Amino acid sequence: MPANRNVLYLVIGVLIVAVGVLSYNLYKAKQEPDGLQINVGPGGLKIQSK
């Protein structure tokens, strides 16, 4: 029985790490990038520095 429990702990640990990594990647993807932002629209060309 102890071997099964160790495998269960390993699986739970891997899932926790995977959720953490995916959460961090989602957080970084939602942040606005630093640098220049160039917008072309009906009002013309807009260049903004961030």
N, C-alpha and C positions, 0 to 999 in steps of 0.2 A: 503494500500500500504506500510506503513512503516514496517510491519511485514515481508513482502516478501523481502524488501531491507535488513533487518537484517539477514535473512536466507542466502541471497546471500553473504553478507559480511562474515558470518560464514563459508560458503563453500569455499570461496576464501582464507580465513585465514588458514583453515585446509589443503587445497592444497599446500599453500606456505610452511607450516610446514612440510608436507610430502615430498616435493621436497628437502627441506633442510636436513632432516634426511637421505633420500636416497643418496643424494650427499655426505654427511659425511661418510656414510657406504662405498660407492664406493671409496672414497679417502683413507680410512683406509685399505681397501682390496688391493689397488694397492701398498701400501708402502711395502718395504722389511722388513721382521721381523728382530729384533735384536737377537743376539746370534750366535750360530754356524751354519754353512752351510756345509753339507756333500754331496759331489757329487761322484757318481760312474759312470765311463764312460770308454771308450776305453783306455784312458790314465792312468787308475788306480783310486785309491781312493784319493780324495782331501778334506781336512778339512780346512775351512777358518773361522776365527772369524770376526764378524761384529762389 
